[in-house]
């Protein structure tokens, strides 16, 4: 149960971060530092989700 809730929360955070990153990329360009930082944060969330999904 705990993992299911955590997976849902991470999934929501991933979707939100992805939308934010796309908007920043559209407005600032793909190589802007804010976009790169957002991409790295998204990678971290995806890695956490992958780790939990493997349990």
mmCIF entry with sequence, helices, sheets and N, C-alpha, C, O atoms, coordinates in Angstrom:
data_MODEL
# 
_entry.id   MODEL 
# 
_entity.id                         1 
_entity.type                       polymer 
_entity.pdbx_number_of_molecules   1 
# 
_entity_poly.entity_id                      1 
_entity_poly.type                           'polypeptide(L)' 
_entity_poly.nstd_linkage                   no 
_entity_poly.nstd_monomer                   no 
_entity_poly.pdbx_seq_one_letter_code       
;(UNK)(UNK)(UNK)(UNK)(UNK)(UNK)(UNK)(UNK)(UNK)(UNK)(UNK)(UNK)(UNK)(UNK)(UNK)(UNK)
(UNK)(UNK)(UNK)(UNK)(UNK)(UNK)(UNK)(UNK)(UNK)(UNK)(UNK)(UNK)(UNK)(UNK)(UNK)(UNK)
(UNK)(UNK)(UNK)(UNK)(UNK)(UNK)(UNK)(UNK)(UNK)(UNK)(UNK)(UNK)(UNK)(UNK)(UNK)(UNK)
(UNK)(UNK)(UNK)(UNK)(UNK)(UNK)(UNK)
;
_entity_poly.pdbx_seq_one_letter_code_can   XXXXXXXXXXXXXXXXXXXXXXXXXXXXXXXXXXXXXXXXXXXXXXXXXXXXXXX 
_entity_poly.pdbx_strand_id                 A 
# 
loop_
_entity_poly_seq.entity_id 
_entity_poly_seq.num 
_entity_poly_seq.mon_id 
_entity_poly_seq.hetero 
1 1  UNK n 
1 2  UNK n 
1 3  UNK n 
1 4  UNK n 
1 5  UNK n 
1 6  UNK n 
1 7  UNK n 
1 8  UNK n 
1 9  UNK n 
1 10 UNK n 
1 11 UNK n 
1 12 UNK n 
1 13 UNK n 
1 14 UNK n 
1 15 UNK n 
1 16 UNK n 
1 17 UNK n 
1 18 UNK n 
1 19 UNK n 
1 20 UNK n 
1 21 UNK n 
1 22 UNK n 
1 23 UNK n 
1 24 UNK n 
1 25 UNK n 
1 26 UNK n 
1 27 UNK n 
1 28 UNK n 
1 29 UNK n 
1 30 UNK n 
1 31 UNK n 
1 32 UNK n 
1 33 UNK n 
1 34 UNK n 
1 35 UNK n 
1 36 UNK n 
1 37 UNK n 
1 38 UNK n 
1 39 UNK n 
1 40 UNK n 
1 41 UNK n 
1 42 UNK n 
1 43 UNK n 
1 44 UNK n 
1 45 UNK n 
1 46 UNK n 
1 47 UNK n 
1 48 UNK n 
1 49 UNK n 
1 50 UNK n 
1 51 UNK n 
1 52 UNK n 
1 53 UNK n 
1 54 UNK n 
1 55 UNK n 
# 
_struct_asym.id          A 
_struct_asym.entity_id   1 
# 
loop_
_struct_conf.conf_type_id 
_struct_conf.id 
_struct_conf.pdbx_PDB_helix_id 
_struct_conf.beg_label_comp_id 
_struct_conf.beg_label_asym_id 
_struct_conf.beg_label_seq_id 
_struct_conf.pdbx_beg_PDB_ins_code 
_struct_conf.end_label_comp_id 
_struct_conf.end_label_asym_id 
_struct_conf.end_label_seq_id 
_struct_conf.pdbx_end_PDB_ins_code 
_struct_conf.beg_auth_comp_id 
_struct_conf.beg_auth_asym_id 
_struct_conf.beg_auth_seq_id 
_struct_conf.end_auth_comp_id 
_struct_conf.end_auth_asym_id 
_struct_conf.end_auth_seq_id 
_struct_conf.pdbx_PDB_helix_class 
_struct_conf.details 
_struct_conf.pdbx_PDB_helix_length 
HELX_P HELX_P1 AA1 UNK A 2  ? UNK A 28 ? UNK A 2  UNK A 28 1 ? 27 
HELX_P HELX_P2 AA2 UNK A 33 ? UNK A 53 ? UNK A 33 UNK A 53 1 ? 21 
# 
_struct_conf_type.id          HELX_P 
_struct_conf_type.criteria    ? 
_struct_conf_type.reference   ? 
# 
loop_
_atom_site.group_PDB 
_atom_site.id 
_atom_site.type_symbol 
_atom_site.label_atom_id 
_atom_site.label_alt_id 
_atom_site.label_comp_id 
_atom_site.label_asym_id 
_atom_site.label_entity_id 
_atom_site.label_seq_id 
_atom_site.pdbx_PDB_ins_code 
_atom_site.Cartn_x 
_atom_site.Cartn_y 
_atom_site.Cartn_z 
_atom_site.occupancy 
_atom_site.B_iso_or_equiv 
_atom_site.pdbx_formal_charge 
_atom_site.auth_seq_id 
_atom_site.auth_comp_id 
_atom_site.auth_asym_id 
_atom_site.auth_atom_id 
_atom_site.pdbx_PDB_model_num 
ATOM 1   N N  . UNK A 1 1  ? 0.824  -1.200 0.000   1.00 0.00 ? 1  UNK A N  1 
ATOM 2   C CA . UNK A 1 1  ? 0.000  0.000  0.000   1.00 0.00 ? 1  UNK A CA 1 
ATOM 3   C C  . UNK A 1 1  ? 0.867  1.263  0.000   1.00 0.00 ? 1  UNK A C  1 
ATOM 4   O O  . UNK A 1 1  ? 0.614  2.215  -0.739  1.00 0.00 ? 1  UNK A O  1 
ATOM 5   N N  . UNK A 1 2  ? 1.897  1.240  0.853   1.00 0.00 ? 2  UNK A N  1 
ATOM 6   C CA . UNK A 1 2  ? 2.780  2.395  0.945   1.00 0.00 ? 2  UNK A CA 1 
ATOM 7   C C  . UNK A 1 2  ? 3.465  2.668  -0.388  1.00 0.00 ? 2  UNK A C  1 
ATOM 8   O O  . UNK A 1 2  ? 3.568  3.816  -0.820  1.00 0.00 ? 2  UNK A O  1 
ATOM 9   N N  . UNK A 1 3  ? 3.934  1.599  -1.037  1.00 0.00 ? 3  UNK A N  1 
ATOM 10  C CA . UNK A 1 3  ? 4.617  1.765  -2.319  1.00 0.00 ? 3  UNK A CA 1 
ATOM 11  C C  . UNK A 1 3  ? 3.664  2.248  -3.402  1.00 0.00 ? 3  UNK A C  1 
ATOM 12  O O  . UNK A 1 3  ? 4.063  3.008  -4.284  1.00 0.00 ? 3  UNK A O  1 
ATOM 13  N N  . UNK A 1 4  ? 2.429  1.823  -3.345  1.00 0.00 ? 4  UNK A N  1 
ATOM 14  C CA . UNK A 1 4  ? 1.445  2.257  -4.335  1.00 0.00 ? 4  UNK A CA 1 
ATOM 15  C C  . UNK A 1 4  ? 1.208  3.760  -4.232  1.00 0.00 ? 4  UNK A C  1 
ATOM 16  O O  . UNK A 1 4  ? 1.160  4.457  -5.245  1.00 0.00 ? 4  UNK A O  1 
ATOM 17  N N  . UNK A 1 5  ? 1.062  4.253  -3.012  1.00 0.00 ? 5  UNK A N  1 
ATOM 18  C CA . UNK A 1 5  ? 0.869  5.692  -2.814  1.00 0.00 ? 5  UNK A CA 1 
ATOM 19  C C  . UNK A 1 5  ? 2.108  6.473  -3.228  1.00 0.00 ? 5  UNK A C  1 
ATOM 20  O O  . UNK A 1 5  ? 2.008  7.534  -3.844  1.00 0.00 ? 5  UNK A O  1 
ATOM 21  N N  . UNK A 1 6  ? 3.268  5.943  -2.888  1.00 0.00 ? 6  UNK A N  1 
ATOM 22  C CA . UNK A 1 6  ? 4.510  6.605  -3.258  1.00 0.00 ? 6  UNK A CA 1 
ATOM 23  C C  . UNK A 1 6  ? 4.673  6.644  -4.775  1.00 0.00 ? 6  UNK A C  1 
ATOM 24  O O  . UNK A 1 6  ? 5.109  7.655  -5.324  1.00 0.00 ? 6  UNK A O  1 
ATOM 25  N N  . UNK A 1 7  ? 4.327  5.556  -5.452  1.00 0.00 ? 7  UNK A N  1 
ATOM 26  C CA . UNK A 1 7  ? 4.398  5.527  -6.911  1.00 0.00 ? 7  UNK A CA 1 
ATOM 27  C C  . UNK A 1 7  ? 3.458  6.556  -7.527  1.00 0.00 ? 7  UNK A C  1 
ATOM 28  O O  . UNK A 1 7  ? 3.821  7.240  -8.483  1.00 0.00 ? 7  UNK A O  1 
ATOM 29  N N  . UNK A 1 8  ? 2.252  6.665  -6.979  1.00 0.00 ? 8  UNK A N  1 
ATOM 30  C CA . UNK A 1 8  ? 1.294  7.637  -7.514  1.00 0.00 ? 8  UNK A CA 1 
ATOM 31  C C  . UNK A 1 8  ? 1.788  9.067  -7.303  1.00 0.00 ? 8  UNK A C  1 
ATOM 32  O O  . UNK A 1 8  ? 1.659  9.913  -8.188  1.00 0.00 ? 8  UNK A O  1 
ATOM 33  N N  . UNK A 1 9  ? 2.349  9.326  -6.132  1.00 0.00 ? 9  UNK A N  1 
ATOM 34  C CA . UNK A 1 9  ? 2.876  10.654 -5.847  1.00 0.00 ? 9  UNK A CA 1 
ATOM 35  C C  . UNK A 1 9  ? 4.037  10.986 -6.781  1.00 0.00 ? 9  UNK A C  1 
ATOM 36  O O  . UNK A 1 9  ? 4.097  12.083 -7.335  1.00 0.00 ? 9  UNK A O  1 
ATOM 37  N N  . UNK A 1 10 ? 4.945  10.051 -6.952  1.00 0.00 ? 10 UNK A N  1 
ATOM 38  C CA . UNK A 1 10 ? 6.071  10.276 -7.856  1.00 0.00 ? 10 UNK A CA 1 
ATOM 39  C C  . UNK A 1 10 ? 5.606  10.478 -9.293  1.00 0.00 ? 10 UNK A C  1 
ATOM 40  O O  . UNK A 1 10 ? 6.139  11.325 -10.010 1.00 0.00 ? 10 UNK A O  1 
ATOM 41  N N  . UNK A 1 11 ? 4.620  9.706  -9.707  1.00 0.00 ? 11 UNK A N  1 
ATOM 42  C CA . UNK A 1 11 ? 4.090  9.842  -11.065 1.00 0.00 ? 11 UNK A CA 1 
ATOM 43  C C  . UNK A 1 11 ? 3.517  11.245 -11.282 1.00 0.00 ? 11 UNK A C  1 
ATOM 44  O O  . UNK A 1 11 ? 3.722  11.854 -12.332 1.00 0.00 ? 11 UNK A O  1 
ATOM 45  N N  . UNK A 1 12 ? 2.809  11.736 -10.295 1.00 0.00 ? 12 UNK A N  1 
ATOM 46  C CA . UNK A 1 12 ? 2.252  13.091 -10.379 1.00 0.00 ? 12 UNK A CA 1 
ATOM 47  C C  . UNK A 1 12 ? 3.363  14.136 -10.432 1.00 0.00 ? 12 UNK A C  1 
ATOM 48  O O  . UNK A 1 12 ? 3.296  15.081 -11.218 1.00 0.00 ? 12 UNK A O  1 
ATOM 49  N N  . UNK A 1 13 ? 4.376  13.964 -9.601  1.00 0.00 ? 13 UNK A N  1 
ATOM 50  C CA . UNK A 1 13 ? 5.498  14.902 -9.599  1.00 0.00 ? 13 UNK A CA 1 
ATOM 51  C C  . UNK A 1 13 ? 6.249  14.860 -10.923 1.00 0.00 ? 13 UNK A C  1 
ATOM 52  O O  . UNK A 1 13 ? 6.707  15.895 -11.406 1.00 0.00 ? 13 UNK A O  1 
ATOM 53  N N  . UNK A 1 14 ? 6.379  13.681 -11.513 1.00 0.00 ? 14 UNK A N  1 
ATOM 54  C CA . UNK A 1 14 ? 7.047  13.532 -12.804 1.00 0.00 ? 14 UNK A CA 1 
ATOM 55  C C  . UNK A 1 14 ? 6.265  14.255 -13.897 1.00 0.00 ? 14 UNK A C  1 
ATOM 56  O O  . UNK A 1 14 ? 6.841  14.990 -14.699 1.00 0.00 ? 14 UNK A O  1 
ATOM 57  N N  . UNK A 1 15 ? 4.970  14.045 -13.924 1.00 0.00 ? 15 UNK A N  1 
ATOM 58  C CA . UNK A 1 15 ? 4.140  14.702 -14.944 1.00 0.00 ? 15 UNK A CA 1 
ATOM 59  C C  . UNK A 1 15 ? 4.196  16.214 -14.808 1.00 0.00 ? 15 UNK A C  1 
ATOM 60  O O  . UNK A 1 15 ? 4.271  16.927 -15.808 1.00 0.00 ? 15 UNK A O  1 
ATOM 61  N N  . UNK A 1 16 ? 4.159  16.707 -13.575 1.00 0.00 ? 16 UNK A N  1 
ATOM 62  C CA . UNK A 1 16 ? 4.214  18.147 -13.333 1.00 0.00 ? 16 UNK A CA 1 
ATOM 63  C C  . UNK A 1 16 ? 5.565  18.709 -13.756 1.00 0.00 ? 16 UNK A C  1 
ATOM 64  O O  . UNK A 1 16 ? 5.626  19.735 -14.433 1.00 0.00 ? 16 UNK A O  1 
ATOM 65  N N  . UNK A 1 17 ? 6.643  18.046 -13.362 1.00 0.00 ? 17 UNK A N  1 
ATOM 66  C CA . UNK A 1 17 ? 7.986  18.520 -13.701 1.00 0.00 ? 17 UNK A CA 1 
ATOM 67  C C  . UNK A 1 17 ? 8.195  18.502 -15.211 1.00 0.00 ? 17 UNK A C  1 
ATOM 68  O O  . UNK A 1 17 ? 8.837  19.400 -15.756 1.00 0.00 ? 17 UNK A O  1 
ATOM 69  N N  . UNK A 1 18 ? 7.663  17.498 -15.888 1.00 0.00 ? 18 UNK A N  1 
ATOM 70  C CA . UNK A 1 18 ? 7.798  17.405 -17.346 1.00 0.00 ? 18 UNK A CA 1 
ATOM 71  C C  . UNK A 1 18 ? 7.086  18.583 -18.022 1.00 0.00 ? 18 UNK A C  1 
ATOM 72  O O  . UNK A 1 18 ? 7.625  19.182 -18.953 1.00 0.00 ? 18 UNK A O  1 
ATOM 73  N N  . UNK A 1 19 ? 5.891  18.909 -17.562 1.00 0.00 ? 19 UNK A N  1 
ATOM 74  C CA . UNK A 1 19 ? 5.155  20.043 -18.135 1.00 0.00 ? 19 UNK A CA 1 
ATOM 75  C C  . UNK A 1 19 ? 5.913  21.350 -17.916 1.00 0.00 ? 19 UNK A C  1 
ATOM 76  O O  . UNK A 1 19 ? 5.997  22.182 -18.820 1.00 0.00 ? 19 UNK A O  1 
ATOM 77  N N  . UNK A 1 20 ? 6.461  21.526 -16.722 1.00 0.00 ? 20 UNK A N  1 
ATOM 78  C CA . UNK A 1 20 ? 7.238  22.731 -16.417 1.00 0.00 ? 20 UNK A CA 1 
ATOM 79  C C  . UNK A 1 20 ? 8.456  22.811 -17.327 1.00 0.00 ? 20 UNK A C  1 
ATOM 80  O O  . UNK A 1 20 ? 8.770  23.874 -17.864 1.00 0.00 ? 20 UNK A O  1 
ATOM 81  N N  . UNK A 1 21 ? 9.141  21.682 -17.498 1.00 0.00 ? 21 UNK A N  1 
ATOM 82  C CA . UNK A 1 21 ? 10.333 21.659 -18.341 1.00 0.00 ? 21 UNK A CA 1 
ATOM 83  C C  . UNK A 1 21 ? 9.987  21.996 -19.791 1.00 0.00 ? 21 UNK A C  1 
ATOM 84  O O  . UNK A 1 21 ? 10.700 22.774 -20.425 1.00 0.00 ? 21 UNK A O  1 
ATOM 85  N N  . UNK A 1 22 ? 8.911  21.427 -20.321 1.00 0.00 ? 22 UNK A N  1 
ATOM 86  C CA . UNK A 1 22 ? 8.512  21.718 -21.701 1.00 0.00 ? 22 UNK A CA 1 
ATOM 87  C C  . UNK A 1 22 ? 8.213  23.205 -21.891 1.00 0.00 ? 22 UNK A C  1 
ATOM 88  O O  . UNK A 1 22 ? 8.600  23.803 -22.895 1.00 0.00 ? 22 UNK A O  1 
ATOM 89  N N  . UNK A 1 23 ? 7.524  23.790 -20.922 1.00 0.00 ? 23 UNK A N  1 
ATOM 90  C CA . UNK A 1 23 ? 7.194  25.215 -21.015 1.00 0.00 ? 23 UNK A CA 1 
ATOM 91  C C  . UNK A 1 23 ? 8.470  26.062 -20.992 1.00 0.00 ? 23 UNK A C  1 
ATOM 92  O O  . UNK A 1 23 ? 8.619  26.993 -21.784 1.00 0.00 ? 23 UNK A O  1 
ATOM 93  N N  . UNK A 1 24 ? 9.381  25.733 -20.083 1.00 0.00 ? 24 UNK A N  1 
ATOM 94  C CA . UNK A 1 24 ? 10.632 26.481 -20.005 1.00 0.00 ? 24 UNK A CA 1 
ATOM 95  C C  . UNK A 1 24 ? 11.434 26.318 -21.293 1.00 0.00 ? 24 UNK A C  1 
ATOM 96  O O  . UNK A 1 24 ? 12.013 27.286 -21.786 1.00 0.00 ? 24 UNK A O  1 
ATOM 97  N N  . UNK A 1 25 ? 11.473 25.117 -21.835 1.00 0.00 ? 25 UNK A N  1 
ATOM 98  C CA . UNK A 1 25 ? 12.218 24.874 -23.075 1.00 0.00 ? 25 UNK A CA 1 
ATOM 99  C C  . UNK A 1 25 ? 11.618 25.684 -24.223 1.00 0.00 ? 25 UNK A C  1 
ATOM 100 O O  . UNK A 1 25 ? 12.342 26.243 -25.046 1.00 0.00 ? 25 UNK A O  1 
ATOM 101 N N  . UNK A 1 26 ? 10.316 25.740 -24.266 1.00 0.00 ? 26 UNK A N  1 
ATOM 102 C CA . UNK A 1 26 ? 9.652  26.497 -25.325 1.00 0.00 ? 26 UNK A CA 1 
ATOM 103 C C  . UNK A 1 26 ? 9.948  27.996 -25.185 1.00 0.00 ? 26 UNK A C  1 
ATOM 104 O O  . UNK A 1 26 ? 10.180 28.688 -26.177 1.00 0.00 ? 26 UNK A O  1 
ATOM 105 N N  . UNK A 1 27 ? 9.936  28.485 -23.938 1.00 0.00 ? 27 UNK A N  1 
ATOM 106 C CA . UNK A 1 27 ? 10.121 29.917 -23.697 1.00 0.00 ? 27 UNK A CA 1 
ATOM 107 C C  . UNK A 1 27 ? 11.585 30.359 -23.707 1.00 0.00 ? 27 UNK A C  1 
ATOM 108 O O  . UNK A 1 27 ? 11.901 31.461 -24.155 1.00 0.00 ? 27 UNK A O  1 
ATOM 109 N N  . UNK A 1 28 ? 12.478 29.495 -23.210 1.00 0.00 ? 28 UNK A N  1 
ATOM 110 C CA . UNK A 1 28 ? 13.869 29.901 -23.009 1.00 0.00 ? 28 UNK A CA 1 
ATOM 111 C C  . UNK A 1 28 ? 14.861 29.231 -23.957 1.00 0.00 ? 28 UNK A C  1 
ATOM 112 O O  . UNK A 1 28 ? 15.973 29.723 -24.150 1.00 0.00 ? 28 UNK A O  1 
ATOM 113 N N  . UNK A 1 29 ? 14.459 28.115 -24.543 1.00 0.00 ? 29 UNK A N  1 
ATOM 114 C CA . UNK A 1 29 ? 15.375 27.346 -25.396 1.00 0.00 ? 29 UNK A CA 1 
ATOM 115 C C  . UNK A 1 29 ? 15.878 26.127 -24.644 1.00 0.00 ? 29 UNK A C  1 
ATOM 116 O O  . UNK A 1 29 ? 15.972 26.133 -23.417 1.00 0.00 ? 29 UNK A O  1 
ATOM 117 N N  . UNK A 1 30 ? 16.195 25.096 -25.387 1.00 0.00 ? 30 UNK A N  1 
ATOM 118 C CA . UNK A 1 30 ? 16.541 23.806 -24.791 1.00 0.00 ? 30 UNK A CA 1 
ATOM 119 C C  . UNK A 1 30 ? 17.829 23.823 -23.976 1.00 0.00 ? 30 UNK A C  1 
ATOM 120 O O  . UNK A 1 30 ? 17.982 23.013 -23.061 1.00 0.00 ? 30 UNK A O  1 
ATOM 121 N N  . UNK A 1 31 ? 18.746 24.713 -24.280 1.00 0.00 ? 31 UNK A N  1 
ATOM 122 C CA . UNK A 1 31 ? 20.045 24.700 -23.600 1.00 0.00 ? 31 UNK A CA 1 
ATOM 123 C C  . UNK A 1 31 ? 20.137 25.718 -22.465 1.00 0.00 ? 31 UNK A C  1 
ATOM 124 O O  . UNK A 1 31 ? 21.199 25.874 -21.862 1.00 0.00 ? 31 UNK A O  1 
ATOM 125 N N  . UNK A 1 32 ? 19.056 26.401 -22.171 1.00 0.00 ? 32 UNK A N  1 
ATOM 126 C CA . UNK A 1 32 ? 19.069 27.376 -21.069 1.00 0.00 ? 32 UNK A CA 1 
ATOM 127 C C  . UNK A 1 32 ? 19.325 26.630 -19.753 1.00 0.00 ? 32 UNK A C  1 
ATOM 128 O O  . UNK A 1 32 ? 18.813 25.528 -19.558 1.00 0.00 ? 32 UNK A O  1 
ATOM 129 N N  . UNK A 1 33 ? 20.113 27.224 -18.851 1.00 0.00 ? 33 UNK A N  1 
ATOM 130 C CA . UNK A 1 33 ? 20.429 26.566 -17.578 1.00 0.00 ? 33 UNK A CA 1 
ATOM 131 C C  . UNK A 1 33 ? 19.210 26.146 -16.758 1.00 0.00 ? 33 UNK A C  1 
ATOM 132 O O  . UNK A 1 33 ? 19.246 25.113 -16.090 1.00 0.00 ? 33 UNK A O  1 
ATOM 133 N N  . UNK A 1 34 ? 18.147 26.922 -16.800 1.00 0.00 ? 34 UNK A N  1 
ATOM 134 C CA . UNK A 1 34 ? 16.930 26.552 -16.065 1.00 0.00 ? 34 UNK A CA 1 
ATOM 135 C C  . UNK A 1 34 ? 16.305 25.276 -16.628 1.00 0.00 ? 34 UNK A C  1 
ATOM 136 O O  . UNK A 1 34 ? 15.789 24.443 -15.883 1.00 0.00 ? 34 UNK A O  1 
ATOM 137 N N  . UNK A 1 35 ? 16.360 25.138 -17.936 1.00 0.00 ? 35 UNK A N  1 
ATOM 138 C CA . UNK A 1 35 ? 15.810 23.943 -18.594 1.00 0.00 ? 35 UNK A CA 1 
ATOM 139 C C  . UNK A 1 35 ? 16.680 22.729 -18.277 1.00 0.00 ? 35 UNK A C  1 
ATOM 140 O O  . UNK A 1 35 ? 16.168 21.647 -17.992 1.00 0.00 ? 35 UNK A O  1 
ATOM 141 N N  . UNK A 1 36 ? 17.979 22.914 -18.328 1.00 0.00 ? 36 UNK A N  1 
ATOM 142 C CA . UNK A 1 36 ? 18.902 21.827 -18.009 1.00 0.00 ? 36 UNK A CA 1 
ATOM 143 C C  . UNK A 1 36 ? 18.712 21.377 -16.569 1.00 0.00 ? 36 UNK A C  1 
ATOM 144 O O  . UNK A 1 36 ? 18.679 20.177 -16.297 1.00 0.00 ? 36 UNK A O  1 
ATOM 145 N N  . UNK A 1 37 ? 18.588 22.321 -15.644 1.00 0.00 ? 37 UNK A N  1 
ATOM 146 C CA . UNK A 1 37 ? 18.362 21.995 -14.239 1.00 0.00 ? 37 UNK A CA 1 
ATOM 147 C C  . UNK A 1 37 ? 17.049 21.244 -14.055 1.00 0.00 ? 37 UNK A C  1 
ATOM 148 O O  . UNK A 1 37 ? 16.986 20.262 -13.314 1.00 0.00 ? 37 UNK A O  1 
ATOM 149 N N  . UNK A 1 38 ? 16.022 21.701 -14.719 1.00 0.00 ? 38 UNK A N  1 
ATOM 150 C CA . UNK A 1 38 ? 14.714 21.046 -14.639 1.00 0.00 ? 38 UNK A CA 1 
ATOM 151 C C  . UNK A 1 38 ? 14.800 19.620 -15.194 1.00 0.00 ? 38 UNK A C  1 
ATOM 152 O O  . UNK A 1 38 ? 14.184 18.702 -14.652 1.00 0.00 ? 38 UNK A O  1 
ATOM 153 N N  . UNK A 1 39 ? 15.556 19.441 -16.263 1.00 0.00 ? 39 UNK A N  1 
ATOM 154 C CA . UNK A 1 39 ? 15.737 18.118 -16.847 1.00 0.00 ? 39 UNK A CA 1 
ATOM 155 C C  . UNK A 1 39 ? 16.449 17.185 -15.872 1.00 0.00 ? 39 UNK A C  1 
ATOM 156 O O  . UNK A 1 39 ? 16.095 16.011 -15.761 1.00 0.00 ? 39 UNK A O  1 
ATOM 157 N N  . UNK A 1 40 ? 17.441 17.700 -15.173 1.00 0.00 ? 40 UNK A N  1 
ATOM 158 C CA . UNK A 1 40 ? 18.158 16.899 -14.187 1.00 0.00 ? 40 UNK A CA 1 
ATOM 159 C C  . UNK A 1 40 ? 17.251 16.510 -13.022 1.00 0.00 ? 40 UNK A C  1 
ATOM 160 O O  . UNK A 1 40 ? 17.324 15.389 -12.518 1.00 0.00 ? 40 UNK A O  1 
ATOM 161 N N  . UNK A 1 41 ? 16.402 17.436 -12.600 1.00 0.00 ? 41 UNK A N  1 
ATOM 162 C CA . UNK A 1 41 ? 15.442 17.131 -11.532 1.00 0.00 ? 41 UNK A CA 1 
ATOM 163 C C  . UNK A 1 41 ? 14.458 16.057 -11.993 1.00 0.00 ? 41 UNK A C  1 
ATOM 164 O O  . UNK A 1 41 ? 14.103 15.161 -11.228 1.00 0.00 ? 41 UNK A O  1 
ATOM 165 N N  . UNK A 1 42 ? 14.027 16.154 -13.236 1.00 0.00 ? 42 UNK A N  1 
ATOM 166 C CA . UNK A 1 42 ? 13.132 15.145 -13.800 1.00 0.00 ? 42 UNK A CA 1 
ATOM 167 C C  . UNK A 1 42 ? 13.816 13.778 -13.846 1.00 0.00 ? 42 UNK A C  1 
ATOM 168 O O  . UNK A 1 42 ? 13.197 12.760 -13.539 1.00 0.00 ? 42 UNK A O  1 
ATOM 169 N N  . UNK A 1 43 ? 15.087 13.760 -14.228 1.00 0.00 ? 43 UNK A N  1 
ATOM 170 C CA . UNK A 1 43 ? 15.846 12.506 -14.238 1.00 0.00 ? 43 UNK A CA 1 
ATOM 171 C C  . UNK A 1 43 ? 15.881 11.865 -12.850 1.00 0.00 ? 43 UNK A C  1 
ATOM 172 O O  . UNK A 1 43 ? 15.722 10.652 -12.717 1.00 0.00 ? 43 UNK A O  1 
ATOM 173 N N  . UNK A 1 44 ? 16.088 12.680 -11.828 1.00 0.00 ? 44 UNK A N  1 
ATOM 174 C CA . UNK A 1 44 ? 16.117 12.163 -10.459 1.00 0.00 ? 44 UNK A CA 1 
ATOM 175 C C  . UNK A 1 44 ? 14.777 11.545 -10.073 1.00 0.00 ? 44 UNK A C  1 
ATOM 176 O O  . UNK A 1 44 ? 14.729 10.475 -9.466  1.00 0.00 ? 44 UNK A O  1 
ATOM 177 N N  . UNK A 1 45 ? 13.703 12.217 -10.425 1.00 0.00 ? 45 UNK A N  1 
ATOM 178 C CA . UNK A 1 45 ? 12.370 11.687 -10.132 1.00 0.00 ? 45 UNK A CA 1 
ATOM 179 C C  . UNK A 1 45 ? 12.127 10.374 -10.870 1.00 0.00 ? 45 UNK A C  1 
ATOM 180 O O  . UNK A 1 45 ? 11.577 9.428  -10.306 1.00 0.00 ? 45 UNK A O  1 
ATOM 181 N N  . UNK A 1 46 ? 12.538 10.327 -12.125 1.00 0.00 ? 46 UNK A N  1 
ATOM 182 C CA . UNK A 1 46 ? 12.367 9.105  -12.907 1.00 0.00 ? 46 UNK A CA 1 
ATOM 183 C C  . UNK A 1 46 ? 13.182 7.952  -12.333 1.00 0.00 ? 46 UNK A C  1 
ATOM 184 O O  . UNK A 1 46 ? 12.722 6.810  -12.316 1.00 0.00 ? 46 UNK A O  1 
ATOM 185 N N  . UNK A 1 47 ? 14.373 8.246  -11.871 1.00 0.00 ? 47 UNK A N  1 
ATOM 186 C CA . UNK A 1 47 ? 15.203 7.209  -11.246 1.00 0.00 ? 47 UNK A CA 1 
ATOM 187 C C  . UNK A 1 47 ? 14.558 6.693  -9.966  1.00 0.00 ? 47 UNK A C  1 
ATOM 188 O O  . UNK A 1 47 ? 14.552 5.488  -9.717  1.00 0.00 ? 47 UNK A O  1 
ATOM 189 N N  . UNK A 1 48 ? 14.021 7.588  -9.159  1.00 0.00 ? 48 UNK A N  1 
ATOM 190 C CA . UNK A 1 48 ? 13.328 7.169  -7.926  1.00 0.00 ? 48 UNK A CA 1 
ATOM 191 C C  . UNK A 1 48 ? 12.129 6.296  -8.274  1.00 0.00 ? 48 UNK A C  1 
ATOM 192 O O  . UNK A 1 48 ? 11.890 5.275  -7.629  1.00 0.00 ? 48 UNK A O  1 
ATOM 193 N N  . UNK A 1 49 ? 11.378 6.697  -9.292  1.00 0.00 ? 49 UNK A N  1 
ATOM 194 C CA . UNK A 1 49 ? 10.212 5.920  -9.683  1.00 0.00 ? 49 UNK A CA 1 
ATOM 195 C C  . UNK A 1 49 ? 10.642 4.536  -10.154 1.00 0.00 ? 49 UNK A C  1 
ATOM 196 O O  . UNK A 1 49 ? 10.011 3.534  -9.817  1.00 0.00 ? 49 UNK A O  1 
ATOM 197 N N  . UNK A 1 50 ? 11.706 4.489  -10.926 1.00 0.00 ? 50 UNK A N  1 
ATOM 198 C CA . UNK A 1 50 ? 12.208 3.207  -11.419 1.00 0.00 ? 50 UNK A CA 1 
ATOM 199 C C  . UNK A 1 50 ? 12.648 2.305  -10.271 1.00 0.00 ? 50 UNK A C  1 
ATOM 200 O O  . UNK A 1 50 ? 12.380 1.104  -10.289 1.00 0.00 ? 50 UNK A O  1 
ATOM 201 N N  . UNK A 1 51 ? 13.314 2.867  -9.283  1.00 0.00 ? 51 UNK A N  1 
ATOM 202 C CA . UNK A 1 51 ? 13.751 2.094  -8.129  1.00 0.00 ? 51 UNK A CA 1 
ATOM 203 C C  . UNK A 1 51 ? 12.565 1.522  -7.369  1.00 0.00 ? 51 UNK A C  1 
ATOM 204 O O  . UNK A 1 51 ? 12.598 0.365  -6.952  1.00 0.00 ? 51 UNK A O  1 
ATOM 205 N N  . UNK A 1 52 ? 11.525 2.314  -7.185  1.00 0.00 ? 52 UNK A N  1 
ATOM 206 C CA . UNK A 1 52 ? 10.343 1.855  -6.440  1.00 0.00 ? 52 UNK A CA 1 
ATOM 207 C C  . UNK A 1 52 ? 9.556  0.843  -7.255  1.00 0.00 ? 52 UNK A C  1 
ATOM 208 O O  . UNK A 1 52 ? 9.024  -0.120 -6.704  1.00 0.00 ? 52 UNK A O  1 
ATOM 209 N N  . UNK A 1 53 ? 9.477  1.053  -8.563  1.00 0.00 ? 53 UNK A N  1 
ATOM 210 C CA . UNK A 1 53 ? 8.725  0.122  -9.410  1.00 0.00 ? 53 UNK A CA 1 
ATOM 211 C C  . UNK A 1 53 ? 9.371  -1.261 -9.434  1.00 0.00 ? 53 UNK A C  1 
ATOM 212 O O  . UNK A 1 53 ? 8.700  -2.263 -9.680  1.00 0.00 ? 53 UNK A O  1 
ATOM 213 N N  . UNK A 1 54 ? 10.677 -1.309 -9.178  1.00 0.00 ? 54 UNK A N  1 
ATOM 214 C CA . UNK A 1 54 ? 11.392 -2.587 -9.208  1.00 0.00 ? 54 UNK A CA 1 
ATOM 215 C C  . UNK A 1 54 ? 11.167 -3.403 -7.935  1.00 0.00 ? 54 UNK A C  1 
ATOM 216 O O  . UNK A 1 54 ? 11.494 -4.589 -7.896  1.00 0.00 ? 54 UNK A O  1 
ATOM 217 N N  . UNK A 1 55 ? 10.615 -2.782 -6.903  1.00 0.00 ? 55 UNK A N  1 
ATOM 218 C CA . UNK A 1 55 ? 10.406 -3.513 -5.636  1.00 0.00 ? 55 UNK A CA 1 
ATOM 219 C C  . UNK A 1 55 ? 9.231  -4.466 -5.707  1.00 0.00 ? 55 UNK A C  1 
ATOM 220 O O  . UNK A 1 55 ? 8.930  -5.148 -4.727  1.00 0.00 ? 55 UNK A O  1 
# 
